[in-house]
Amino acid sequence: MTRRIAFQGEPGAYSHQACRDARPQMEAVPCRTFEDVIDAVRNGEADLAMLPVENSTYGRVADIHQLLPDSGLHIVEEAFVRVHINLLGVPGARLDEIRRAMSHTVLLGQCRDFLQARGIHRVTGADTAGSARHVAEEGDRALAALAGDLAAEIYGLDVLARHIEDHDKNTTRFLLMARKPDWSRRGDLGMMTTFVFQVRNIPAALYKAMGGFATNGVNMTKLESYMVDGSFTATQFYADIEGHPEDPNVRLALEELDYFTTKTEILGVYPADRKRH
C-alpha cells in the first residue's frame, strides 16, 4: 500500500514541493489547514505531516508553534526548501504582455523589485498554487502567477521568468512529523532535539534554565517565546538544540532545565539535515 504524506495548501504549493523532495515515493495529500494536516496523521489517513516552521526572510510561520505541542505528533525529520519564485503565464503568453501578477502577499513582497521594474501590478491571491490554478482557469495572457516549478507543471503554465525573487537565499524549513517518535537513529551530521518548556515563576528563571546548556557545551540554535492560554504571565519557550538526549552533555543540560521549569516536553529527536550546514 502506498504511504501518504499530508501538507497544507493546494497541489503545487511549496509544501507540496517539500513532500516531493523529502519523500518522492509517497503520495502527497493536500489539506486545507495545518490542523487538517495534523488530524490526517492522527487518524491514520496519512503517515507523515509536512509542516513549515520558519522562513529565512520572514521568520516563523504564524500559529505553528502553538499547534505542535498539542498535536500529539513527533518530529522525525527536518527538510529545507529553497524558495525559487517564477513568473507563470498561460501557454503562449510573452513576458511583455503581462500586466498583473497574482500570488500570496508574502511572495508578492519577495518579488517587488522585479514587478516594479516591469510595471506589473500586484494582485493578492489566497496562496501560491491557488493563484497558479486561477491563472490557468482564466486563460488571460495579461495575467500571471508567482509560484514554483511544480505549480507550472501541475497547471500547465509556461515559465516566463525564472527565479525572480529579490533575496537569493530565501529558504523555508519544514518538519516531518509522525504518530510515533524515533530516537534510534544517529545522523551523519549530528542530531537535533526540539522541545518546549515553561519556566518557574522565580527571579532569573530563564537565565538559570539556559545556564545548563552553556556549562555543558550544548549549542542552542533556536529559542522563541510565545504566550499560552491567553495569559500575559504564562510564557512557553520553543527551542532547538544540537545533540541527542542520550548524549551525556545534553542529558545533564536537560536535567538542569527540569529544575527551573514547570513543564518540559520533547517534540522530536531527529538527524540534522544536510542543508542546515
Residue, then its C-alpha position, 0 to 999 in steps of 0.5 A: m500500500t502506498r504511504r501518504i504524506a499530508f501538507q497544507g495548501e493546494p497541489g503545487a504549493y511549496s509544501h507540496q514541493a517539500c513532500r516531493d523532495a523529502r519523500p518522492q515515493m509517497e503520495a502527497v495529500p493536500c489539506r486545507t489547514f495545518e490542523d487538517v494536516i495534523d488530524a490526517v496523521r492522527n487518524g491514520e489517513a496519512d503517515l507523515a505531516m509536512l509542516p513549515v516552521e520558519n522562513s529565512t526572510y520572514g521568520r516563523v510561520a504564524d500559529i505553528h508553534q502553538l499547534l505542535p505541542d498539542s498535536g500529539l505528533h513527533i518530529v522525525e525529520e527536518a527538510f529545507v526548501r529553497v524558495h525559487i519564485n517564477l513568473l507563470g503565464v498561460p501557454g503562449a503568453r510573452l513576458d511583455e504582455i503581462r500586466r498583473a501578477m497574482s500570488h500570496t502577499v508574502l511572495l508578492g513582497q519577495c518579488r517587488d523589485f522585479l514587478q516594479a521594474r516591469g510595471i506589473h501590478r500586484v494582485t493578492g491571491a489566497d496562496t501560491a498554487g491557488s493563484a497558479r490554478h486561477v491563472a490557468e482557469e482564466g486563460d488571460r495572457a495579461l495575467a500571471a502567477l508567482a509560484g514554483d516549478l511544480a505549480a507550472e507543471i501541475y497547471g500547465l503554465d509556461v515559465l516566463a521568468r525564472h527565479i525572480e525573487d529579490h533575496d537569493k537565499n530565501t529558504t523555508r524549513f519544514l518538519l516531518m512529523a509522525r504518530k510515533p517518535d524515533w530516537s534510534r537513529r544517529g545522523d551523519l551530521g549530528m542530531m537535533t532535539t526540539f522541545v518546549f518548556q515553561v519556566r518557574n515563576i522565580p527571579a532569573a528563571l530563564y537565565k538559570a534554565m539556559g545556564g545548563f546548556a552553556t556549562n555543558g557545551v550544548n549549542m542552542t540554535k533556536l529559542e522563541s517565546y510565545m504566550v499560552d492560554g491567553s495569559f500575559t504571565a504564562t510564557q512557553f519557550y520553543a527551542d532547538i538544540e544540537g545533540h541527542p538526549e542520550d548524549p551525556n552533555v545534553r542529558l545533564a543540560l536537560e536535567e538542569l532545565d527540569y529544575f527551573t521549569t514547570k513543564t518540559e516536553i520533547l517534540g522530536v529527536y531527529p538527524a540534522d539535515r544536510k542543508r542546515h550546514 
